[in-house]
Amino acid sequence: MLLRHYVLVIGVLLSTLNQVKVDYAIGVISQDSNDNSIIDSTIPEVTEAANERQATVFDLPTVIDEDELLQETGLYMLDIMNLTIDPCENFYEYACGNWRYSLRVPAESRNDSLLRAISKKIKQKIIQFLHNATDEELNRTTAEARAKLFFQSCLSPQELSAGVKSLMAAEDESFERLQLEENEKDAWMKVNFLSQYEIYPLLPVFVNYSHVHREFEISIIPPVAFLKTRKNDTNFLLLMQSSQEDFKVILDFEANLTSKVKSLKKTEHFPLNEFLRKHQNDAVNWTKFIEIGFNGHAQDNWIINNKIANFTSLERFLRKSKIETLRNYIKWRTLLNFYGIWGLEVENDSHREKICLFHTETYFSYALVPWFSEIFFDNERREDTLKLADSLRTHFKEIVDAARWLDRKTKSEAMAKLDSMDLSVGYSDEMRHREVLDQVYGYLNISNDWYDNLMQLEINRARLRKSSVHKFVLPPLLSPYSVNAYYADFINAVFVTIGIAQMPLYHISFPSSLKFGGTGLMIGHEICHGFDTNSYRYNYDGKAEQWWSFQAQLTYRQFRQCLENQYNRFIYRGVKTNATQTMPDNIADNIGARLAYAAYNRRAGTIEGNKKPIKAMNFTNDELFFIKLAQTFCIGRDDAYKMEHIVTDSHAYGEFRVLGILHNMPEFSSTFKCKFGSEMNPFKKCMLV
């Protein structure tokens, strides 16, 4: 399938779903428990002003003489190495041992990872671009101008009280437009759907993306006690200009509201017409409820997911409650929704620039793609990265075809999955065109009033989400500027961001050893996620299906158990790696690294493997491949972070990822002449052959 069949203009608009309240998706976007991203996606901190930063290899221009590029790259790679270490004893320390002390690493990133260092540089460039705007440009109606105006409105907003006043005035206006008949039985339904922001807390309904069915569906869930989490938050109470007594009334109402229903053990999943038939005798008039909630536009084939066991007590409670109480509760919940956005400003005012960047990326991420791609990721670089990805898939097919442990039928299914796997790099073709994005964002009336801008954008987000029910559209899974990659098993697709193809990880003029050892490794990792312990049962179309033969499954399980035993032996200060938790990524690392090496070797290794392309480094291409592989995982975190990461993260710690990969690669041991039985060339290797 082609990704562009999914990501159309509506896909751009749906980027506003990547927000504080997103509930389906990775940091930049949060993922479900099947987290197949290669790196931690937490938003990195933007640090001191650009003119105070020391220029490094991270700052090299994209257009640069090849000799100068390789010279600077070589000096950087050499400077972060610890050449006093025997590469056959600890290759991670050999390749990355001086990362924390190297002057060729940005000062703010020496206690961080390479990938997050790249992410920080990208964010610095975006901030500089957003700052650079004339009054004339800000008055234009282009997507870029709207993004810059929004960013600058965030930098110097009015007092927070002004935002609250505007929000509450809009809420009062909405209620005044509401037409309620005297003693109307279902008046609570109209109040429930008063919100313009998809906040329906009396009987919560929301539009949610289903990975299984690959469309947007309607979910009905029990009321949730959100306000009680703020009962001791004086800032929140001050914003409402209400007394503790007023708030206690609302808290008591919320406590009663949430006590009236119980959750089903198993969610009901029906088309709307079947749901209405099954629940026609409920206390809630579902026909009227859905009609009010979706303005009479609901269709019989829309899918309803219901998690509530019985509605009688809830309906009676809402019907008997005072309209004024219901209305006030909606207002409090609306404020809480925006407090989740504004709260960052209340608590972290000194980091406003970082916060404003986060909001701008949330709402206007694609508006900046034409500018960014022209300067940092033009069509030539995108095509080169796509070729890199395609060659990795091609060589994976060759590996599958040659695998002796796979029978013919399982091979055929694996080939079909690889053939059908969509590889998307950076952005869809439509996103390169300013005129397309100007149309997408053109209707937004962005002003200098940051609070009004947020209200407008949140209304737009809710409207788009509501209009997406039953749409076969893929929500954006990653910000294009993040330094990340992702495999989506439900559509059998690999997403690679612009950030993966930035210095010093990638440059179009790099020799193949550096391309495949860095960016190639990361893309290969994601391709191999299609066959990890979470995703290997999904077929070519992203549907759960048992397509492995019994013998193939048995061999695969033995490989998995071998890796688990191996990674469980990685211990740091008494803390042991949880190999079961990290197994999907351990598999993707090990198979992806072998895939990257095979692709590199076929592309250039047999011809250029012994050549030394970088004058500053006395290493062959074969050696550079493995040095680049290891340096992709360089990290300078302290002991506390390491121990927490080992326990909680879905990826093994960077050092253990490198050691785990290379312990199982005879090609590495051969290249660095590590004796059989040495630390980096153990007797027992975990391999699928």
Secondary structure, DSSP 8 states (H G I E B T S, - for coil): --GGGT-SHHHHHGGGGSSTT-------S---SS---SS--------S-GGGS---GGG--SS--HHHHHHHHHHHHHHT--TTS-TTT-HHHHHHTTGGG-TTS-GGGTTSBHHHHHHHHHHHHHHHHHH---HHHHTS-SHHHHHHHHHHHHHS---HHHHHHHHHHHHHHHHHH----TT-TTHHHHHHT--SSS---SS-EEEEEETTTTEEEEEE------GGGGTT-HHHHHHHT--HHHHHHHHHHHHHHHTS--EEEEEEEEEHHHHHHHTTTSSS-HHHHHHHHTTT---TT-EEEEEES--HHHHHHHHHS-HHHHHHHHHHHHHHHHHHHHHHHHH-GGGHHHHHHHHHHHHHGGGGHHHHHHHHS-HHHHHHHHHHHHHHHHHHHHHHHH-TTS-HHHHHHHHHHHHH-EEEESS-GGGG-HHHHHHHHHT----S-HHHHHHHHHHHHHHHHHTTBT-------S-TTSS-EEEETTTTEEEE-GGGGSTTT--TTS-HHHHIIIIIHHHHHHHHHTTSTTTTTB-TTS-B---S-HHHHHHHHHHHHHHHHHHTT-EETTEE--HHHHHHHHHHHHHHHHHHHHHHIIIIIHHHTT----TTS---HHHHHHHHHHHTT-B---HHHHHHHHHH-SS--HHHHHHHHHHT-HHHHHHTT--TTSTTS-S------
